[in-house]
Amino acid sequence: MANKWATWCLPCVEEIGSFHSLHEGTRRGVSVVLAAEEDVETVRRFAEKRGFSVPMYVADEMPAPLREETIPRTYVVKPD
C-alpha cells in the first residue's frame, strides 16, 4: 500500500496514525509506504515528533503512477 501525502495537508496528517498502526500490525509480505514531495528534513522532523515508524519516502518528482495531484491518495499495489 502506498499513500501520497504532505505534512501541511490536514486530512493527510489525520490519516497517518491509521497507516502507522497498519504498518506496525502488518504481517509478513504486506508493506505500507508513505510518499511525499517535500523537504527531507521537514518529513523527518514530522515523523520524529509524532513517533511514526512507517516508512516515509521523499521524492523531487513522484513516479508516474503516483503523479496524481490530489492528496491524500492511497494506492493498493499487488506484487504483480
OpenMM code with the backbone's topology and positions (N, CA, C; nanometers):
from openmm import Vec3, app, unit

residues = "MET ALA ASN LYS TRP ALA THR TRP CYS LEU PRO CYS VAL GLU GLU ILE GLY SER PHE HIS SER LEU HIS GLU GLY THR ARG ARG GLY VAL SER VAL VAL LEU ALA ALA GLU GLU ASP VAL GLU THR VAL ARG ARG PHE ALA GLU LYS ARG GLY PHE SER VAL PRO MET TYR VAL ALA ASP GLU MET PRO ALA PRO LEU ARG GLU GLU THR ILE PRO ARG THR TYR VAL VAL LYS PRO ASP".split()
positions = [
    Vec3(0.0848, -0.1156, 0.0000),
    Vec3(0.0000, 0.0000, 0.0000),
    Vec3(0.0899, 0.1226, 0.0000),
    Vec3(0.0589, 0.2171, -0.0860),
    Vec3(0.1343, 0.3423, -0.0917),
    Vec3(0.0367, 0.4584, -0.0716),
    Vec3(0.0812, 0.5585, 0.0008),
    Vec3(-0.0014, 0.6758, 0.0262),
    Vec3(0.0794, 0.8007, -0.0072),
    Vec3(0.0235, 0.8838, -0.0928),
    Vec3(0.0851, 1.0130, -0.1259),
    Vec3(0.0258, 1.1157, -0.0305),
    Vec3(0.1122, 1.1915, 0.0343),
    Vec3(0.0672, 1.2817, 0.1396),
    Vec3(0.1584, 1.4027, 0.1502),
    Vec3(0.1280, 1.4933, 0.2437),
    Vec3(0.2114, 1.6099, 0.2720),
    Vec3(0.1943, 1.6485, 0.4189),
    Vec3(0.2995, 1.7027, 0.4781),
    Vec3(0.2941, 1.7417, 0.6194),
    Vec3(0.1967, 1.8555, 0.6438),
    Vec3(0.1711, 1.9395, 0.5423),
    Vec3(0.0835, 2.0553, 0.5564),
    Vec3(-0.0634, 2.0224, 0.5274),
    Vec3(-0.0923, 1.9008, 0.4859),
    Vec3(-0.2272, 1.8577, 0.4474),
    Vec3(-0.2976, 1.7977, 0.5690),
    Vec3(-0.3951, 1.8682, 0.6259),
    Vec3(-0.4629, 1.8217, 0.7465),
    Vec3(-0.5274, 1.6840, 0.7291),
    Vec3(-0.6019, 1.6570, 0.6208),
    Vec3(-0.6570, 1.5215, 0.6049),
    Vec3(-0.5469, 1.4150, 0.5981),
    Vec3(-0.4337, 1.4489, 0.5363),
    Vec3(-0.3211, 1.3545, 0.5298),
    Vec3(-0.2707, 1.3235, 0.6698),
    Vec3(-0.2480, 1.4279, 0.7481),
    Vec3(-0.1948, 1.4129, 0.8831),
    Vec3(-0.2921, 1.3318, 0.9692),
    Vec3(-0.4211, 1.3552, 0.9522),
    Vec3(-0.5216, 1.2837, 1.0313),
    Vec3(-0.5206, 1.1340, 1.0025),
    Vec3(-0.4910, 1.0930, 0.8803),
    Vec3(-0.4960, 0.9504, 0.8487),
    Vec3(-0.3625, 0.8775, 0.8686),
    Vec3(-0.2532, 0.9493, 0.8885),
    Vec3(-0.1232, 0.8842, 0.9038),
    Vec3(-0.1184, 0.7945, 1.0265),
    Vec3(-0.1868, 0.8311, 1.1319),
    Vec3(-0.1913, 0.7452, 1.2504),
    Vec3(-0.2455, 0.6070, 1.2172),
    Vec3(-0.3451, 0.6016, 1.1314),
    Vec3(-0.4014, 0.4723, 1.0891),
    Vec3(-0.3001, 0.3935, 1.0069),
    Vec3(-0.2269, 0.4622, 0.9193),
    Vec3(-0.1248, 0.3938, 0.8401),
    Vec3(-0.0115, 0.3434, 0.9297),
    Vec3(0.0236, 0.4226, 1.0292),
    Vec3(0.1262, 0.3802, 1.1243),
    Vec3(0.0813, 0.2530, 1.1970),
    Vec3(-0.0423, 0.2513, 1.2449),
    Vec3(-0.0960, 0.1329, 1.3136),
    Vec3(-0.1001, 0.0130, 1.2207),
    Vec3(-0.1409, 0.0348, 1.0965),
    Vec3(-0.1442, -0.0732, 0.9984),
    Vec3(-0.0032, -0.1266, 0.9744),
    Vec3(0.0927, -0.0364, 0.9610),
    Vec3(0.2330, -0.0764, 0.9414),
    Vec3(0.2836, -0.1598, 1.0597),
    Vec3(0.2540, -0.1155, 1.1793),
    Vec3(0.3002, -0.1854, 1.2997),
    Vec3(0.2348, -0.3228, 1.3134),
    Vec3(0.1128, -0.3387, 1.2620),
    Vec3(0.0398, -0.4630, 1.2792),
    Vec3(0.0369, -0.5525, 1.1565),
    Vec3(0.1079, -0.5164, 1.0511),
    Vec3(0.1008, -0.5953, 0.9278),
    Vec3(0.1795, -0.7244, 0.9396),
    Vec3(0.1336, -0.8183, 0.8620),
    Vec3(0.2018, -0.9468, 0.8547),
    Vec3(0.3096, -0.9415, 0.7479),
    Vec3(0.3919, -1.0399, 0.7508),
    Vec3(0.4988, -1.0516, 0.6512),
    Vec3(0.4393, -1.0500, 0.5105),
    Vec3(0.5036, -0.9790, 0.4202),
    Vec3(0.4565, -0.9723, 0.2828),
    Vec3(0.3657, -0.8546, 0.2537),
    Vec3(0.3293, -0.7786, 0.3568),
    Vec3(0.2448, -0.6603, 0.3380),
    Vec3(0.3274, -0.5384, 0.3784),
    Vec3(0.3296, -0.4381, 0.2918),
    Vec3(0.4067, -0.3167, 0.3207),
    Vec3(0.3177, -0.1940, 0.3133),
    Vec3(0.3457, -0.0990, 0.4003),
    Vec3(0.2796, 0.0308, 0.3983),
    Vec3(0.3895, 0.1346, 0.3792),
    Vec3(0.3750, 0.2197, 0.2774),
    Vec3(0.4759, 0.3198, 0.2454),
    Vec3(0.4070, 0.4537, 0.2241),
    Vec3(0.4630, 0.5591, 0.2810),
    Vec3(0.4134, 0.6945, 0.2597),
    Vec3(0.5120, 0.7691, 0.1716),
    Vec3(0.4605, 0.8429, 0.0744),
    Vec3(0.5460, 0.9164, -0.0194),
    Vec3(0.5079, 1.0637, -0.0201),
    Vec3(0.6080, 1.1511, -0.0119),
    Vec3(0.5849, 1.2949, -0.0086),
    Vec3(0.6810, 1.3671, -0.1021),
    Vec3(0.6367, 1.4803, -0.1527),
    Vec3(0.7222, 1.5679, -0.2339),
    Vec3(0.7538, 1.6922, -0.1508),
    Vec3(0.8315, 1.6733, -0.0462),
    Vec3(0.8673, 1.7817, 0.0439),
    Vec3(1.0149, 1.7708, 0.0787),
    Vec3(1.0610, 1.8652, 0.1549),
    Vec3(1.1974, 1.8652, 0.2038),
    Vec3(1.2188, 1.7471, 0.2986),
    Vec3(1.3286, 1.6760, 0.2818),
    Vec3(1.3583, 1.5578, 0.3629),
    Vec3(1.3568, 1.5916, 0.5117),
    Vec3(1.4171, 1.7018, 0.5486),
    Vec3(1.4252, 1.7397, 0.6894),
    Vec3(1.2866, 1.7683, 0.7475),
    Vec3(1.1986, 1.8282, 0.6705),
    Vec3(1.0618, 1.8562, 0.7155),
    Vec3(0.9889, 1.7251, 0.7466),
    Vec3(1.0014, 1.6281, 0.6573),
    Vec3(0.9362, 1.4987, 0.6765),
    Vec3(0.9977, 1.4246, 0.7943),
    Vec3(1.1304, 1.4291, 0.8075),
    Vec3(1.1981, 1.3623, 0.9190),
    Vec3(1.1518, 1.4177, 1.0532),
    Vec3(1.1492, 1.5513, 1.0642),
    Vec3(1.1033, 1.6149, 1.1890),
    Vec3(0.9583, 1.5787, 1.2189),
    Vec3(0.8741, 1.5794, 1.1166),
    Vec3(0.7329, 1.5435, 1.1310),
    Vec3(0.7201, 1.4025, 1.1898),
    Vec3(0.7920, 1.3059, 1.1320),
    Vec3(0.7835, 1.1666, 1.1769),
    Vec3(0.8391, 1.1504, 1.3183),
    Vec3(0.9508, 1.2128, 1.3464),
    Vec3(1.0116, 1.2025, 1.4791),
    Vec3(0.9218, 1.2629, 1.5865),
    Vec3(0.8650, 1.3794, 1.5588),
    Vec3(0.7793, 1.4488, 1.6556),
    Vec3(0.6601, 1.3630, 1.6946),
    Vec3(0.6081, 1.2859, 1.6001),
    Vec3(0.4883, 1.2056, 1.6229),
    Vec3(0.5187, 1.0587, 1.6542),
    Vec3(0.6461, 1.0208, 1.6460),
    Vec3(0.6847, 0.8844, 1.6786),
    Vec3(0.6431, 0.7810, 1.5754),
    Vec3(0.6328, 0.8221, 1.4495),
    Vec3(0.5925, 0.7300, 1.3426),
    Vec3(0.7116, 0.6506, 1.2915),
    Vec3(0.6911, 0.5196, 1.2742),
    Vec3(0.7962, 0.4341, 1.2198),
    Vec3(0.7613, 0.3819, 1.0805),
    Vec3(0.6436, 0.4148, 1.0305),
    Vec3(0.6053, 0.3728, 0.8958),
    Vec3(0.7044, 0.4346, 0.7965),
    Vec3(0.7510, 0.3589, 0.6962),
    Vec3(0.8461, 0.4149, 0.6007),
    Vec3(0.7892, 0.5376, 0.5281),
    Vec3(0.8673, 0.6441, 0.5259),
    Vec3(0.8287, 0.7677, 0.4580),
    Vec3(0.9369, 0.8024, 0.3567),
    Vec3(0.8989, 0.8080, 0.2323),
    Vec3(0.9925, 0.8389, 0.1252),
    Vec3(0.9655, 0.9780, 0.0718),
    Vec3(1.0721, 1.0466, 0.0377),
    Vec3(1.0636, 1.1814, -0.0163),
    Vec3(1.1204, 1.1794, -0.1575),
    Vec3(1.0492, 1.2437, -0.2497),
    Vec3(1.0937, 1.2459, -0.3894),
    Vec3(1.0820, 1.3868, -0.4453),
    Vec3(1.1762, 1.4233, -0.5305),
    Vec3(1.1643, 1.5512, -0.6019),
    Vec3(1.0498, 1.5441, -0.7013),
    Vec3(1.0319, 1.4257, -0.7577),
    Vec3(0.9231, 1.4018, -0.8515),
    Vec3(0.8722, 1.2601, -0.8296),
    Vec3(0.7414, 1.2470, -0.8201),
    Vec3(0.6817, 1.1163, -0.7974),
    Vec3(0.6924, 1.0285, -0.9221),
    Vec3(0.7033, 0.8974, -0.9017),
    Vec3(0.6973, 0.8062, -1.0166),
    Vec3(0.5623, 0.8223, -1.0865),
    Vec3(0.5572, 0.7903, -1.2128),
    Vec3(0.4366, 0.8100, -1.2948),
    Vec3(0.3075, 0.7642, -1.2268),
    Vec3(0.3028, 0.6446, -1.1668),
    Vec3(0.1764, 0.6006, -1.1072),
    Vec3(0.1288, 0.6856, -0.9891),
    Vec3(0.2198, 0.7639, -0.9292),
    Vec3(0.1827, 0.8453, -0.8121),
    Vec3(0.1734, 0.9948, -0.8431),
    Vec3(0.1673, 1.0327, -0.9671),
    Vec3(0.1702, 1.1749, -1.0030),
    Vec3(0.0362, 1.2466, -0.9917),
    Vec3(-0.0667, 1.1794, -0.9530),
    Vec3(-0.1980, 1.2428, -0.9355),
    Vec3(-0.1832, 1.3592, -0.8378),
    Vec3(-0.2458, 1.4708, -0.8688),
    Vec3(-0.2313, 1.5926, -0.7883),
    Vec3(-0.3039, 1.5873, -0.6540),
    Vec3(-0.4176, 1.5220, -0.6477),
    Vec3(-0.4996, 1.5222, -0.5277),
    Vec3(-0.4347, 1.4412, -0.4162),
    Vec3(-0.4294, 1.5001, -0.2964),
    Vec3(-0.3803, 1.4279, -0.1791),
    Vec3(-0.4802, 1.4464, -0.0666),
    Vec3(-0.4883, 1.3582, 0.0286),
    Vec3(-0.4166, 1.2318, 0.0296),
    Vec3(-0.4725, 1.1368, -0.0757),
    Vec3(-0.3869, 1.0485, -0.1210),
    Vec3(-0.4257, 0.9485, -0.2210),
    Vec3(-0.3568, 0.8185, -0.1829),
    Vec3(-0.4371, 0.7128, -0.1722),
    Vec3(-0.3847, 0.5819, -0.1337),
    Vec3(-0.3944, 0.4853, -0.2514),
    Vec3(-0.2884, 0.4092, -0.2696),
    Vec3(-0.2820, 0.3087, -0.3754),
    Vec3(-0.2581, 0.1725, -0.3125),
    Vec3(-0.3364, 0.0745, -0.3558),
    Vec3(-0.3132, -0.0637, -0.3143),
    Vec3(-0.2414, -0.1289, -0.4316),
    Vec3(-0.1231, -0.1817, -0.4048),
    Vec3(-0.0361, -0.2332, -0.5102),
    Vec3(-0.0212, -0.3845, -0.4929),
    Vec3(-0.0511, -0.4572, -0.6001),
    Vec3(-0.0321, -0.6020, -0.5995),
    Vec3(0.1110, -0.6340, -0.6401),
    Vec3(0.1639, -0.7461, -0.5945),
    Vec3(0.3023, -0.7824, -0.6285),
    Vec3(0.3287, -0.7924, -0.7778),
    Vec3(0.2276, -0.8291, -0.8549),
    Vec3(0.2495, -0.8452, -0.9984),
    Vec3(0.2170, -0.7168, -1.0719),
] * unit.nanometer
topology = app.Topology()
chain = topology.addChain("A")
for resn in residues:
    res = topology.addResidue(resn, chain)
    for name in ("N", "CA", "C"):
        topology.addAtom(name, app.Element.getBySymbol(name[0]), res)
